[in-house]
């Protein structure tokens, strides 16, 4: 039976490696003897497909999972019998370029089955990943999470397997819950935890619903440097006591002074005041980046928290979509106490006249994003009056701010005083032909040319486009928070 599965597996693997993910074969692909035997045991089946050319006989596996399993059987056999052919197949399966600069896995089930059949396969896959992507200070094992689960290795075997790696990165989503729970149960079954996968995590990204065991997971991740949590709609079923337990577990990570970046994002409204209160009282916190997206919080508690987190270099506050334009005056007043701040991102909050409190922090900023902050001409004039002191500023984002002709002139005068600016984001700012022409003329006279200028969502015609000729304009693309992406890359 094993011999039959391996023979069928060679055909199955060839189909998977095909750029069109072949699932329909002919009898000659298998040979008459293998074909008849495969049909008898019910792994493959003969069908008649109708096409423009008439009825054509064809052969398919009983289910796509059967094809993946047989391919995994064949690949596991190659690992023992023909290393050269195995390497060739694996490189095709992963679709690795010749210079090993890119890796892509179109059919992960094949390697899941292979790891379940041949446990040593996991070690081979990890070495391949490390060779391709192991040049940095950490290794991403996200694509191997299911392989680890399927291998069903013991705690000691996993510790030995990862002994050559010090820092790991892991991204999990809804479908990865069983695999993550498997690692957690292994951790809870041992008295010692040094050297295990969870203890070696330095970058952890979680995108899923709330699970009751989530807080206990953080007991085994003491070395986290960045924690990114996005909890979906099922998070609304959490009780207040569970919410406090989660916040408390997160704050404990900060006590160890390893956690440098905390990014929290939920899709419904939740009060984060409790967590902020813990961070405020905890003198051991040494955060470098704090990203709080779509949360409620007490204005004064947040201000006190910022005063305590003096080591922050990156701060992002995104207003909940159900409460647009909420004022955070006390928070804005506290921001200048962040003497090391390099990147400030405020989205959706009504700043208006409180913008003056940012005056003292602007000179140290590398990136400033004030997205949808409800500015009028007077507010913008005040902002641009002291923004010209931002000699280090590389990126400025004023998405959603309505610009009049007068405020565009204020902006241009300001930009002439900022020699380091590389990126300017003015999406959905009400620019028309007249204001675009003024902007374009001013940008062409800048001391240092822009690398990126984002203008999508504005209403200007060919007249405006002609004025922008020669500038690096991106006006017809969706905006995916380029500033935040760059911040995240810098933090890693």
C-alpha positions, 0 to 999 in steps of 0.5 A: 500500500505504501508503495502505491501511495508513493507512486501516486504521490509522484504524479500528485506532486508534479500536479501541485508544482504545476503553475496551474495547480493541476488536479485533473490527470490522464491514465497515461500519467499513472500507467495502466497497472498503477491506475487500475490499482489506485481506482480499486482502492478508491484513491483515484477515480475516472471521470468524463469531463465535457468540453467544447471538443466533446467528452474527454476521459480524465482522472482525479484524486478522490479529493484534493486532500488525497492528492496532498497526502500522496504527494507528502508520502512521496516527498517523505520517501525522497528525504530518505532515498534521494536527497538531490531530487528531494531538494529539487522538489522542495525548492519548486514546492516552496517556489524559491527563486534562484537567488533565494530572495523569495519564498512562497508556499502554494500548497501547505497541506503537502508539507503538513502531511509530510511532517506527520509521516516523516518527523525529521522533515521539520528540521529540514524545513527549518534549516531551509527557512533559516538559510533563506531568511535567517540573515536577521536577528530573528527567524519567522516560524509562522509558516511552520506552525502547522508543521510543528503540530503535525510532527507531534514532537515531544517537548524535549525534541522541540527544545533540541530542534530549536537549540540553534535559534535564539530569537523567533517571530510568530504570526497567528490568526484564527486558523492557528488556534489549535496549533498555538494551544498545542504549544501552550499545553506542552509548556504547561506540562513542563516545570522548566521552560528555558529553550522552548519555542514560546520562550524564544519569541521576540516578535508576536503577532496575534489576529484572532478572537479572544480565547480564555487561555490567551492571558496564560500564554504570556506567562511563557513569553517573557522575552517579547520585544514586540506584541501586536494584538488584533482581536476580532468581533468575538472579543465582545463576549469577554467579561470585565474580569477577563479583560482585566486578566488580559491587560494584567498579563500584558503589563507583566511583560513590560515588567521584564523590560524586554517589551519595547513595542505594544500594538493593540487593536480591536474591532469593537469599542473597549475601555483600555483605562485599566491597562493604562493605569497599570502602565502608569503605576509600573515604574519598570515599563520601558516601552519604545512604541505604543500603538493603541487603535480604536480604544476608549480611554480616560483622557487624564489616565492616558496623559499620566501614562504618557508621562510615565512612559518617558522612553517612548520613541513611537506613539500612535493613537487611533480614535474609535470609528464610533466616536469620531472627533473626540477631544484629547486635550490632556493627552496632547499636553502630555506629549511634549514630556516624551523627550525621545519621541521620533514618530507621532501618529494621531488619527481621528481626534479633534486637536484643533486649537490644542495643536500649539502644545506640540510646539516643543516636541516637533523639532525632534520628530522624524515622522508626524501624522495628524490624520483627520484631526479637524483643523481650520485655517487658523489651526494650520497656520499655527501648526506650520508656524512651528513645524518649520523648526522640524529640521529632522522631519522625513514624513508628514501626513495630513490625510483628511485635512481640508486645505484652502488656498491660504492654508496651502500657501502656509504649507508651502512656506513651511516646507521650504524650511524643512530640508529633510522631508521625503514623504508628504501625504495629502490625501482627501484634503479638498485640493483642486486645480488652483491649490494643486498648482500653488502646491506644485510650484512650491514643491519644485522650489524645495531644497531637497526633492520629495521621494513620495507625494500622495494626493489620491482622493482630491478633485483636480483635472489635467490642469493640476496634473500638468502642474505636478509633472516631474513630481513623484505623485501617487494619486490613483492608489489606495492608501494603506498607511505607509507611515505606520508600515515604515514605523513598524519596519524601523521598530523591528 
